[in-house]
Amino acid sequence: MAIRFDGRVAIVTGAGNGLGRAHALGLASRGAKVVVNDFGGARDGTGGSLSPAETVVEEIRKAGGTAMADGADVSNFEQLAWAMLTRCDPATSVDILRRMRTTPADPLLTDERRDIGDLTNSRAIIDATRPFEWRDKFPKVNAPSPEVARKAREKFGYLMR
């Protein structure tokens, strides 16, 4: 009996290439709706393009699955904080991921782990994407108004110090 993920949403970071891509395709083949997150940057953290994520989304859709591309840079605290503050329901959106690939810029990596190339960590993950079932109700680009951004900084600014 195969493990199925029907009715579940999987958020896979670094899913534009390599192991992340393999995880995204595998989860989709087992029925998960997949958020393909990839900043599209180089290994050293430079650059950025949604193209890798969009390519994987197309592969999933051609195989009959459901997926959407997301280009938030999970190593950029401001992008991560904004996504969490605007798209999260902690009662239903927190999962735990173990030994997942990260970037060399990850501040939680020790120098020793970075030096030996162990770019993995375990985290409590907050679903920082638009809820999949609401995808048709959101604009293509979702950005805060200056007033909303100011209020978020006032309320949660201590997290960014």
PyRosetta script that sets phi, psi and omega in degrees:
from pyrosetta import init, pose_from_sequence

init()
pose = pose_from_sequence("MAIRFDGRVAIVTGAGNGLGRAHALGLASRGAKVVVNDFGGARDGTGGSLSPAETVVEEIRKAGGTAMADGADVSNFEQLAWAMLTRCDPATSVDILRRMRTTPADPLLTDERRDIGDLTNSRAIIDATRPFEWRDKFPKVNAPSPEVARKAREKFGYLMR")
pose.set_psi(1, 127.7)
pose.set_omega(1, -179.4)
pose.set_phi(2, -82.5)
pose.set_psi(2, 146.0)
pose.set_omega(2, 174.4)
pose.set_phi(3, -75.5)
pose.set_psi(3, 131.7)
pose.set_omega(3, -178.4)
pose.set_phi(4, -116.7)
pose.set_psi(4, 153.0)
pose.set_omega(4, 179.0)
pose.set_phi(5, -126.1)
pose.set_psi(5, 28.7)
pose.set_omega(5, -180.0)
pose.set_phi(6, -57.0)
pose.set_psi(6, 136.5)
pose.set_omega(6, 178.4)
pose.set_phi(7, 78.5)
pose.set_psi(7, 2.0)
pose.set_omega(7, 179.8)
pose.set_phi(8, -106.7)
pose.set_psi(8, 152.6)
pose.set_omega(8, 175.2)
pose.set_phi(9, -110.5)
pose.set_psi(9, 127.5)
pose.set_omega(9, 178.0)
pose.set_phi(10, -111.0)
pose.set_psi(10, 128.7)
pose.set_omega(10, 175.6)
pose.set_phi(11, -105.0)
pose.set_psi(11, 118.2)
pose.set_omega(11, -177.3)
pose.set_phi(12, -117.0)
pose.set_psi(12, 114.7)
pose.set_omega(12, 178.4)
pose.set_phi(13, -84.5)
pose.set_psi(13, 149.9)
pose.set_omega(13, -177.7)
pose.set_phi(14, 65.5)
pose.set_psi(14, 30.1)
pose.set_omega(14, -171.9)
pose.set_phi(15, -87.1)
pose.set_psi(15, 5.0)
pose.set_omega(15, 179.7)
pose.set_phi(16, -78.8)
pose.set_psi(16, -20.0)
pose.set_omega(16, -177.1)
pose.set_phi(17, -152.7)
pose.set_psi(17, 170.1)
pose.set_omega(17, 169.4)
pose.set_phi(18, 58.0)
pose.set_psi(18, -140.2)
pose.set_omega(18, -177.3)
pose.set_phi(19, -64.1)
pose.set_psi(19, -37.9)
pose.set_omega(19, 178.2)
pose.set_phi(20, -59.6)
pose.set_psi(20, -42.5)
pose.set_omega(20, 177.1)
pose.set_phi(21, -61.0)
pose.set_psi(21, -45.5)
pose.set_omega(21, 179.7)
pose.set_phi(22, -61.3)
pose.set_psi(22, -41.3)
pose.set_omega(22, 177.9)
pose.set_phi(23, -63.7)
pose.set_psi(23, -45.0)
pose.set_omega(23, -178.9)
pose.set_phi(24, -61.2)
pose.set_psi(24, -46.4)
pose.set_omega(24, 179.7)
pose.set_phi(25, -64.7)
pose.set_psi(25, -40.3)
pose.set_omega(25, 179.9)
pose.set_phi(26, -65.5)
pose.set_psi(26, -43.7)
pose.set_omega(26, 178.7)
pose.set_phi(27, -64.2)
pose.set_psi(27, -42.0)
pose.set_omega(27, 178.8)
pose.set_phi(28, -63.2)
pose.set_psi(28, -39.0)
pose.set_omega(28, -179.3)
pose.set_phi(29, -66.3)
pose.set_psi(29, -18.0)
pose.set_omega(29, 178.5)
pose.set_phi(30, -103.9)
pose.set_psi(30, 16.7)
pose.set_omega(30, 170.8)
pose.set_phi(31, 99.5)
pose.set_psi(31, -4.6)
pose.set_omega(31, -179.8)
pose.set_phi(32, -72.4)
pose.set_psi(32, 146.2)
pose.set_omega(32, 167.0)
pose.set_phi(33, -84.6)
pose.set_psi(33, 128.4)
pose.set_omega(33, -170.0)
pose.set_phi(34, -114.5)
pose.set_psi(34, 129.6)
pose.set_omega(34, 168.2)
pose.set_phi(35, -94.6)
pose.set_psi(35, 111.7)
pose.set_omega(35, -177.3)
pose.set_phi(36, -90.8)
pose.set_psi(36, 98.2)
pose.set_omega(36, -179.1)
pose.set_phi(37, -95.6)
pose.set_psi(37, 123.4)
pose.set_omega(37, 173.6)
pose.set_phi(38, -157.8)
pose.set_psi(38, 121.3)
pose.set_omega(38, 178.2)
pose.set_phi(39, -67.9)
pose.set_psi(39, -23.5)
pose.set_omega(39, 177.7)
pose.set_phi(40, 77.3)
pose.set_psi(40, 18.4)
pose.set_omega(40, 179.9)
pose.set_phi(41, -86.7)
pose.set_psi(41, 169.1)
pose.set_omega(41, 176.0)
pose.set_phi(42, -73.1)
pose.set_psi(42, 168.2)
pose.set_omega(42, -179.2)
pose.set_phi(43, -58.0)
pose.set_psi(43, -28.0)
pose.set_omega(43, -179.6)
pose.set_phi(44, -86.3)
pose.set_psi(44, 4.0)
pose.set_omega(44, 176.4)
pose.set_phi(45, 91.7)
pose.set_psi(45, -0.5)
pose.set_omega(45, 179.9)
pose.set_phi(46, -86.5)
pose.set_psi(46, 162.1)
pose.set_omega(46, 176.6)
pose.set_phi(47, 79.1)
pose.set_psi(47, -161.8)
pose.set_omega(47, -179.9)
pose.set_phi(48, 154.8)
pose.set_psi(48, 128.9)
pose.set_omega(48, -179.7)
pose.set_phi(49, -159.4)
pose.set_psi(49, 140.8)
pose.set_omega(49, 178.2)
pose.set_phi(50, -80.4)
pose.set_psi(50, -7.0)
pose.set_omega(50, -175.9)
pose.set_phi(51, -54.5)
pose.set_psi(51, -45.1)
pose.set_omega(51, 179.6)
pose.set_phi(52, -60.3)
pose.set_psi(52, -42.6)
pose.set_omega(52, 179.2)
pose.set_phi(53, -64.9)
pose.set_psi(53, -42.5)
pose.set_omega(53, -179.5)
pose.set_phi(54, -63.9)
pose.set_psi(54, -35.9)
pose.set_omega(54, 178.5)
pose.set_phi(55, -63.6)
pose.set_psi(55, -43.7)
pose.set_omega(55, 179.2)
pose.set_phi(56, -67.1)
pose.set_psi(56, -38.8)
pose.set_omega(56, 177.2)
pose.set_phi(57, -58.9)
pose.set_psi(57, -43.8)
pose.set_omega(57, 178.8)
pose.set_phi(58, -62.2)
pose.set_psi(58, -41.3)
pose.set_omega(58, 177.6)
pose.set_phi(59, -59.4)
pose.set_psi(59, -44.9)
pose.set_omega(59, -179.0)
pose.set_phi(60, -64.3)
pose.set_psi(60, -45.1)
pose.set_omega(60, -179.0)
pose.set_phi(61, -64.8)
pose.set_psi(61, -40.0)
pose.set_omega(61, 178.5)
pose.set_phi(62, -63.2)
pose.set_psi(62, -28.5)
pose.set_omega(62, 178.6)
pose.set_phi(63, -86.4)
pose.set_psi(63, 4.3)
pose.set_omega(63, 177.3)
pose.set_phi(64, 94.3)
pose.set_psi(64, 6.9)
pose.set_omega(64, -178.6)
pose.set_phi(65, -92.8)
pose.set_psi(65, 179.6)
pose.set_omega(65, 179.7)
pose.set_phi(66, -120.2)
pose.set_psi(66, 128.8)
pose.set_omega(66, -178.4)
pose.set_phi(67, -155.5)
pose.set_psi(67, 159.1)
pose.set_omega(67, 173.5)
pose.set_phi(68, -141.4)
pose.set_psi(68, 149.3)
pose.set_omega(68, 179.7)
pose.set_phi(69, -90.7)
pose.set_psi(69, 144.8)
pose.set_omega(69, 177.4)
pose.set_phi(70, -139.7)
pose.set_psi(70, 129.9)
pose.set_omega(70, -175.2)
pose.set_phi(71, -111.1)
pose.set_psi(71, 18.9)
pose.set_omega(71, 178.7)
pose.set_phi(72, -61.6)
pose.set_psi(72, 137.1)
pose.set_omega(72, 177.6)
pose.set_phi(73, -86.3)
pose.set_psi(73, 104.4)
pose.set_omega(73, -175.2)
pose.set_phi(74, -71.3)
pose.set_psi(74, -8.4)
pose.set_omega(74, 175.0)
pose.set_phi(75, -91.8)
pose.set_psi(75, -4.7)
pose.set_omega(75, 179.0)
pose.set_phi(76, -99.8)
pose.set_psi(76, 109.2)
pose.set_omega(76, -173.8)
pose.set_phi(77, -59.1)
pose.set_psi(77, -38.4)
pose.set_omega(77, -179.1)
pose.set_phi(78, -63.3)
pose.set_psi(78, -43.9)
pose.set_omega(78, 177.9)
pose.set_phi(79, -64.7)
pose.set_psi(79, -42.2)
pose.set_omega(79, -179.9)
pose.set_phi(80, -65.0)
pose.set_psi(80, -46.2)
pose.set_omega(80, -179.9)
pose.set_phi(81, -62.3)
pose.set_psi(81, -43.6)
pose.set_omega(81, 179.4)
pose.set_phi(82, -61.5)
pose.set_psi(82, -45.6)
pose.set_omega(82, 179.9)
pose.set_phi(83, -60.8)
pose.set_psi(83, -43.5)
pose.set_omega(83, -179.6)
pose.set_phi(84, -65.1)
pose.set_psi(84, -43.3)
pose.set_omega(84, -175.7)
pose.set_phi(85, -70.5)
pose.set_psi(85, -24.1)
pose.set_omega(85, -175.6)
pose.set_phi(86, -106.0)
pose.set_psi(86, -13.8)
pose.set_omega(86, -171.1)
pose.set_phi(87, -132.5)
pose.set_psi(87, 13.0)
pose.set_omega(87, -170.9)
pose.set_phi(88, -111.4)
pose.set_psi(88, 139.2)
pose.set_omega(88, 168.7)
pose.set_phi(89, -121.7)
pose.set_psi(89, 94.6)
pose.set_omega(89, -174.6)
pose.set_phi(90, -55.2)
pose.set_psi(90, -24.8)
pose.set_omega(90, -179.7)
pose.set_phi(91, -67.4)
pose.set_psi(91, -25.5)
pose.set_omega(91, -176.2)
pose.set_phi(92, -127.9)
pose.set_psi(92, -1.9)
pose.set_omega(92, -168.0)
pose.set_phi(93, -119.7)
pose.set_psi(93, 20.9)
pose.set_omega(93, -178.6)
pose.set_phi(94, -111.1)
pose.set_psi(94, 126.8)
pose.set_omega(94, 177.2)
pose.set_phi(95, -130.3)
pose.set_psi(95, 163.7)
pose.set_omega(95, 177.9)
pose.set_phi(96, -114.0)
pose.set_psi(96, 129.5)
pose.set_omega(96, 177.3)
pose.set_phi(97, -119.4)
pose.set_psi(97, 134.8)
pose.set_omega(97, -178.7)
pose.set_phi(98, -114.3)
pose.set_psi(98, 138.2)
pose.set_omega(98, 173.7)
pose.set_phi(99, 55.1)
pose.set_psi(99, 45.4)
pose.set_omega(99, 178.3)
pose.set_phi(100, -92.7)
pose.set_psi(100, 148.9)
pose.set_omega(100, -178.3)
pose.set_phi(101, -68.2)
pose.set_psi(101, 141.9)
pose.set_omega(101, 177.1)
pose.set_phi(102, -128.5)
pose.set_psi(102, -165.2)
pose.set_omega(102, -179.8)
pose.set_phi(103, -109.6)
pose.set_psi(103, 159.9)
pose.set_omega(103, 176.7)
pose.set_phi(104, -60.8)
pose.set_psi(104, -20.3)
pose.set_omega(104, -179.4)
pose.set_phi(105, -81.9)
pose.set_psi(105, -2.9)
pose.set_omega(105, -177.9)
pose.set_phi(106, -60.7)
pose.set_psi(106, 117.7)
pose.set_omega(106, -177.6)
pose.set_phi(107, -68.8)
pose.set_psi(107, -14.8)
pose.set_omega(107, 179.1)
pose.set_phi(108, -82.6)
pose.set_psi(108, -12.7)
pose.set_omega(108, 178.6)
pose.set_phi(109, -75.2)
pose.set_psi(109, 134.6)
pose.set_omega(109, 174.1)
pose.set_phi(110, -76.1)
pose.set_psi(110, 158.3)
pose.set_omega(110, 177.7)
pose.set_phi(111, -59.3)
pose.set_psi(111, -38.4)
pose.set_omega(111, -178.9)
pose.set_phi(112, -62.2)
pose.set_psi(112, -45.6)
pose.set_omega(112, -179.7)
pose.set_phi(113, -66.5)
pose.set_psi(113, -39.0)
pose.set_omega(113, 178.8)
pose.set_phi(114, -64.5)
pose.set_psi(114, -42.3)
pose.set_omega(114, -177.9)
pose.set_phi(115, -63.3)
pose.set_psi(115, -34.8)
pose.set_omega(115, 179.9)
pose.set_phi(116, -90.3)
pose.set_psi(116, 1.3)
pose.set_omega(116, 177.0)
pose.set_phi(117, 83.4)
pose.set_psi(117, 14.2)
pose.set_omega(117, 177.7)
pose.set_phi(118, -84.7)
pose.set_psi(118, 89.6)
pose.set_omega(118, -177.0)
pose.set_phi(119, -100.2)
pose.set_psi(119, 52.9)
pose.set_omega(119, 178.8)
pose.set_phi(120, -125.7)
pose.set_psi(120, 157.6)
pose.set_omega(120, 174.1)
pose.set_phi(121, -156.3)
pose.set_psi(121, 171.1)
pose.set_omega(121, 175.9)
pose.set_phi(122, -118.5)
pose.set_psi(122, 138.0)
pose.set_omega(122, -175.5)
pose.set_phi(123, -145.2)
pose.set_psi(123, 155.5)
pose.set_omega(123, 163.1)
pose.set_phi(124, -85.8)
pose.set_psi(124, 125.4)
pose.set_omega(124, -175.1)
pose.set_phi(125, -107.0)
pose.set_psi(125, 130.9)
pose.set_omega(125, 174.7)
pose.set_phi(126, -102.5)
pose.set_psi(126, 126.3)
pose.set_omega(126, -179.4)
pose.set_phi(127, -61.2)
pose.set_psi(127, 103.4)
pose.set_omega(127, -175.3)
pose.set_phi(128, -102.2)
pose.set_psi(128, 28.8)
pose.set_omega(128, 179.5)
pose.set_phi(129, -114.2)
pose.set_psi(129, 165.1)
pose.set_omega(129, 174.1)
pose.set_phi(130, -64.4)
pose.set_psi(130, 135.2)
pose.set_omega(130, 178.2)
pose.set_phi(131, -55.2)
pose.set_psi(131, 131.5)
pose.set_omega(131, -173.5)
pose.set_phi(132, -56.8)
pose.set_psi(132, -40.6)
pose.set_omega(132, -177.8)
pose.set_phi(133, -69.8)
pose.set_psi(133, -10.4)
pose.set_omega(133, 177.8)
pose.set_phi(134, -102.3)
pose.set_psi(134, 8.3)
pose.set_omega(134, -170.2)
pose.set_phi(135, -56.4)
pose.set_psi(135, -29.7)
pose.set_omega(135, -178.5)
pose.set_phi(136, -81.7)
pose.set_psi(136, -9.9)
pose.set_omega(136, -177.0)
pose.set_phi(137, -96.8)
pose.set_psi(137, -7.0)
pose.set_omega(137, -178.6)
pose.set_phi(138, -100.7)
pose.set_psi(138, 146.6)
pose.set_omega(138, 173.8)
pose.set_phi(139, -68.7)
pose.set_psi(139, 161.7)
pose.set_omega(139, -179.4)
pose.set_phi(140, -58.2)
pose.set_psi(140, -40.8)
pose.set_omega(140, 177.3)
pose.set_phi(141, -115.8)
pose.set_psi(141, 125.1)
pose.set_omega(141, -176.6)
pose.set_phi(142, -112.6)
pose.set_psi(142, 107.6)
pose.set_omega(142, -179.4)
pose.set_phi(143, -132.0)
pose.set_psi(143, 148.6)
pose.set_omega(143, -179.0)
pose.set_phi(144, -76.1)
pose.set_psi(144, 152.4)
pose.set_omega(144, 170.1)
pose.set_phi(145, -72.8)
pose.set_psi(145, 161.0)
pose.set_omega(145, 178.1)
pose.set_phi(146, -57.0)
pose.set_psi(146, -36.1)
pose.set_omega(146, 179.8)
pose.set_phi(147, -66.5)
pose.set_psi(147, -43.7)
pose.set_omega(147, 178.6)
pose.set_phi(148, -65.5)
pose.set_psi(148, -41.4)
pose.set_omega(148, 178.6)
pose.set_phi(149, -62.3)
pose.set_psi(149, -41.4)
pose.set_omega(149, 178.7)
pose.set_phi(150, -62.0)
pose.set_psi(150, -45.2)
pose.set_omega(150, -179.9)
pose.set_phi(151, -63.5)
pose.set_psi(151, -39.7)
pose.set_omega(151, 178.5)
pose.set_phi(152, -64.7)
pose.set_psi(152, -41.1)
pose.set_omega(152, 178.3)
pose.set_phi(153, -64.4)
pose.set_psi(153, -40.5)
pose.set_omega(153, 178.6)
pose.set_phi(154, -63.3)
pose.set_psi(154, -43.7)
pose.set_omega(154, -175.7)
pose.set_phi(155, -76.8)
pose.set_psi(155, -39.2)
pose.set_omega(155, -172.1)
pose.set_phi(156, -119.2)
pose.set_psi(156, 10.4)
pose.set_omega(156, -176.6)
pose.set_phi(157, -57.9)
pose.set_psi(157, -31.2)
pose.set_omega(157, 179.6)
pose.set_phi(158, -60.6)
pose.set_psi(158, -22.7)
pose.set_omega(158, 178.4)
pose.set_phi(159, -73.5)
pose.set_psi(159, -19.6)
pose.set_omega(159, -174.9)
pose.set_phi(160, -99.2)
pose.set_psi(160, 4.1)
pose.set_omega(160, -179.8)
pose.set_phi(161, -83.6)
pose.dump_pdb("model.pdb")
